[in-house]
Every structure is written in C-alpha cells, then in structure tokens.
Amino acid sequence: MQKLLSYVRRAADDYHMIADGDCIAVGVSGGKDSLTLLLALANLRRFYPNRFDLKAVTLDIGFPDMDFSPIARFCDQLDVEFILEKTDIREIVFDIRKEANPCSLCANLRRGALHNAALAHGCRTVALGHHQDDVIETYMLSLLYEGRINCFLPVTHLDRKDISVIRPLIYTPESYIRSIAKKVELPIVKSTCPADGNSKRQEIKDLLWSIERENRGTRQRIFGAIQRYPLRGWERTPSADSLPRP
C-alpha cells in the first residue's frame, strides 16, 4: 500500500491534481484499475496536505448479470459514498445504433454520463483509473493507427462543464495494480460486454509485451519519452524528481 500511495501522491503533486476542498468523483467501473484508484485515494485523503472529499460513481450500462453490490460494500468499508447511476447506454449502442465497432461510441456516452453524475452530486473533479500502461498504449495507438504523437493528459479541464478530469495512477504500472488487486482481494465485477477485450488496444498491448520480451525496459523508455519530450500537458513541475520505478 505504501508503494501505491507513493505512485499516486507523486502524480498528484507533479501535476497539481488535487486542490484543497476538492470533491472528487471516482469513476468506478468494477475493474481492478478503478477499484485500486478508489482504494488509493481513500487512504491518501487521511494525510494529504490538501483536504478533499471522495465519492464513487458507478454507471450501470445495462448489461445483464452485473451485480454491483460488492462495490457498494467496499465503499462502505472505505467510508466513501457510493452512487449507482443507471443509463441506457447498452440499448443505444447495441440495439438502436447496432454499432459494428461499439467501443468509441460507448466510451463517449459513458464519459458524458459520468461527468453529469459527478456534477449532480457536487463534484467538479473526476478521477479516472488510467495507469502507466494505458498511457503507453494510448500513445502507441495514436502513433500507429492515427499517425499522430498524442495521448490523454494527466489533468484535463473541460470548460463547457467546468469540470476537471485527473488520472492519479499514471505512474502506477498495471502489473503492480494486478498484484494489489489480488493481495487485498478487491471486489472486481467482471464486465459482461460482448466487445470486452476485443479491440485495437488489446492488439497494441500484445505487441508491446512482445517487444518487451526482447528489449526489456521498452515500456519505461516510451513513458519517459512522453515526459521528456514533453507532450503538451505532460510538463512536470521544475522540482519533480525522476519517475518512480516499479
């Protein structure tokens, strides 16, 4: 837990993610990443110099056999308010639009629903569980499939809704999150989405691990390049030290 909190606090400090008095809505899908983020922030709020409130927001997309009660119990243990927001996203994507490639539309609809739910419950900061591997994979997706050098940002302010999106796990490797999830037995709720795991992102993930086997440290070098270049929005404060190692 100390290592996880070190990763998260470093990201929060380097990119000024948390201001005093913030109310943060954590988008909790039920996967290991978002649950790890919720666990980390719930522990961080006990000693972080900037005081902040925390709420967990889970979107019920409408897929069958999704039981979110384990997440509700987990939030109760952490003393975090749990909000379950019902949506008709599955119906829109699969029944009405009948999307052949549903992930993009689904992501956009989920993003909007999460932001609206956060605002409705008094939160102007939304925390997402994107980790270090997500950063690297998104960068490579943009490079190989779009011909752009681009990635999501550690902090994004959405002027239209006056809401900030933060990603406190950007320094945390997925392998460490997987270890934490197993060690503390996080109440993971498996998605029943028919498109789950079948995407270009999975192809990039497989490619990167193939390269990593032959050239150890490739992923860290890519992540380092994003910060050293740096991509717009990835500039750290002058006092920041080198990236913590897993």
C-alpha positions in Angstrom: 0.0 0.0 0.0 2.9 2.4 0.7 4.2 1.9 -2.8 0.8 2.5 -4.3 0.3 5.7 -2.3 3.8 6.8 -3.3 2.9 6.5 -7.0 -0.4 8.3 -6.6 0.9 11.1 -4.4 3.8 11.7 -6.8 1.4 12.0 -9.7 -0.9 14.3 -7.7 2.0 16.5 -6.7 3.7 16.6 -10.1 0.6 17.7 -11.9 -1.3 19.5 -9.2 -4.3 17.2 -9.4 -5.9 17.8 -6.0 -6.7 21.3 -4.6 -7.8 22.0 -1.0 -11.5 21.5 -0.7 -12.0 19.4 -3.8 -14.9 17.0 -4.1 -13.6 14.1 -6.3 -15.9 11.6 -8.0 -14.0 8.4 -8.8 -15.3 6.6 -11.8 -15.6 3.0 -10.6 -16.4 0.5 -13.4 -15.8 -2.5 -11.2 -12.5 -3.4 -12.8 -9.1 -3.7 -11.0 -7.9 -0.2 -12.1 -10.8 1.9 -10.8 -11.1 -0.1 -7.6 -7.3 0.3 -7.0 -7.7 4.1 -7.6 -10.6 4.3 -5.1 -8.6 2.4 -2.5 -5.6 4.6 -3.0 -7.5 7.9 -2.8 -9.5 6.8 0.2 -6.2 6.2 2.0 -4.5 9.3 0.6 -7.2 11.6 2.0 -6.1 10.7 5.5 -2.8 12.5 5.3 -2.7 14.5 2.0 -2.0 18.2 2.8 -4.9 19.3 0.6 -8.1 18.1 2.1 -10.6 16.6 -0.2 -13.9 14.7 -0.2 -14.4 11.5 -2.2 -17.4 9.8 -3.9 -17.6 6.7 -6.0 -19.7 6.8 -9.1 -20.6 3.5 -11.0 -22.5 3.6 -14.2 -25.0 0.8 -14.8 -24.6 0.5 -18.6 -27.5 -2.0 -18.9 -25.6 -5.3 -19.5 -27.2 -8.3 -17.9 -25.9 -10.2 -14.8 -23.9 -7.2 -13.5 -24.1 -7.2 -9.7 -22.6 -4.0 -8.1 -23.4 -4.8 -4.5 -19.8 -5.9 -3.8 -18.6 -2.4 -4.8 -21.2 -0.8 -2.5 -19.9 -2.9 0.4 -16.3 -2.0 -0.5 -17.2 1.7 -0.5 -18.9 1.3 2.9 -15.7 -0.2 4.3 -13.7 2.8 2.9 -16.2 5.3 4.2 -16.9 6.6 0.7 -20.4 7.4 -0.6 -21.4 5.0 -3.4 -23.5 6.3 -6.3 -25.0 3.9 -8.8 -26.2 5.7 -12.0 -28.5 3.8 -14.3 -28.1 4.5 -18.0 -29.5 3.2 -21.3 -26.0 3.1 -23.0 -26.2 -0.6 -23.9 -29.6 -0.1 -25.6 -28.3 2.9 -27.6 -25.1 1.3 -28.7 -26.2 -2.3 -29.4 -29.9 -2.2 -30.0 -30.6 1.2 -31.6 -27.4 2.1 -33.3 -26.2 -1.5 -33.8 -22.6 -0.4 -33.9 -20.2 -2.8 -35.5 -17.3 -1.1 -33.6 -19.1 -0.1 -30.4 -16.2 0.9 -28.1 -15.8 4.5 -29.3 -19.5 5.5 -29.0 -19.8 3.6 -25.7 -16.8 5.5 -24.3 -18.2 8.8 -25.3 -21.6 8.1 -23.8 -20.0 6.8 -20.6 -17.8 9.9 -20.3 -20.8 12.2 -20.6 -22.9 10.2 -18.1 -20.0 10.1 -15.6 -19.5 13.9 -15.8 -23.2 14.6 -15.4 -23.4 12.3 -12.4 -20.4 13.9 -10.8 -21.8 17.4 -11.2 -25.2 16.3 -9.9 -23.6 15.1 -6.7 -21.5 18.2 -6.1 -18.1 17.0 -7.6 -16.2 19.2 -10.1 -13.2 16.8 -10.2 -13.5 13.3 -11.8 -10.7 10.7 -11.2 -10.2 8.0 -13.8 -8.2 4.8 -13.3 -5.9 5.1 -16.3 -2.5 3.6 -15.3 1.0 3.9 -16.8 0.4 1.1 -19.3 -2.7 2.9 -20.5 -0.6 6.0 -21.2 1.9 4.0 -23.2 -0.7 2.0 -25.2 -2.7 5.2 -26.0 0.4 6.9 -27.2 1.2 3.9 -29.5 -2.4 3.6 -30.7 -2.3 7.3 -31.8 1.2 6.9 -33.4 0.5 3.6 -35.3 -3.2 4.0 -36.3 -3.7 7.8 -36.5 -0.2 9.0 -37.5 -0.2 11.4 -34.6 2.0 11.8 -31.5 -0.7 12.2 -28.9 -2.0 10.9 -25.6 -4.6 11.8 -23.0 -3.4 14.2 -20.3 -2.7 13.8 -16.6 -5.2 16.7 -15.9 -7.8 17.9 -18.3 -10.1 20.9 -17.6 -13.4 20.8 -19.5 -14.5 24.4 -19.9 -18.0 23.6 -21.2 -18.9 21.8 -18.0 -16.3 23.4 -15.7 -15.1 20.1 -14.6 -11.5 18.7 -14.2 -10.5 15.1 -15.1 -7.5 13.7 -13.2 -5.6 10.4 -13.6 -3.7 9.7 -10.4 -2.5 6.2 -11.5 -0.3 7.4 -14.4 2.9 6.4 -12.6 1.5 3.0 -11.5 2.3 0.0 -13.7 -0.5 -2.4 -14.5 1.5 -5.3 -13.1 1.5 -3.6 -9.7 -2.2 -2.9 -9.8 -2.8 -6.6 -10.7 -0.7 -7.6 -7.7 -2.6 -5.2 -5.3 -5.9 -6.4 -6.6 -5.0 -10.0 -5.8 -3.4 -9.2 -2.5 -6.2 -7.2 -1.0 -8.9 -9.2 -2.8 -10.6 -6.3 -4.5 -14.3 -6.9 -5.3 -13.9 -7.0 -9.1 -17.1 -7.1 -11.1 -16.4 -8.6 -14.5 -17.9 -6.8 -17.4 -20.4 -8.8 -19.5 -19.9 -6.5 -22.5 -19.7 -8.7 -25.7 -16.9 -6.4 -27.0 -14.8 -6.6 -23.9 -11.1 -7.4 -24.7 -11.7 -7.4 -28.4 -10.1 -4.1 -29.6 -7.2 -2.4 -31.2 -5.9 -1.6 -27.7 -5.6 -5.3 -27.0 -3.5 -5.7 -30.2 -1.2 -2.9 -29.0 -0.9 -4.4 -25.6 0.1 -7.7 -27.1 2.6 -6.0 -29.4 4.2 -4.1 -26.6 4.7 -7.1 -24.4 6.2 -9.0 -27.4 8.7 -6.2 -27.9 9.3 -6.0 -24.1 10.3 -9.7 -24.0 13.2 -9.0 -26.5 14.0 -5.4 -25.3 13.5 -5.1 -21.5 12.6 -1.6 -20.4 10.9 -0.6 -23.7 7.7 0.5 -22.0 9.5 2.6 -19.4 11.5 4.3 -22.2 8.4 5.2 -24.1 6.8 6.6 -21.0 9.9 8.6 -20.2 9.9 10.0 -23.8 6.4 11.3 -23.3 7.5 13.3 -20.3 10.9 14.4 -21.6 9.7 15.5 -25.0 7.3 16.6 -23.4 3.9 16.2 -24.9 1.7 19.2 -24.3 0.2 18.9 -20.8 2.8 16.4 -19.6 5.3 19.0 -18.3 6.1 18.4 -14.7 6.9 21.0 -12.1 10.6 22.0 -12.0 11.1 20.4 -8.6 9.9 17.0 -9.7 12.4 14.2 -9.5 12.7 11.2 -11.8 9.9 8.8 -12.4 9.5 6.3 -9.6 10.4 2.8 -10.7 8.1 -0.3 -10.2 
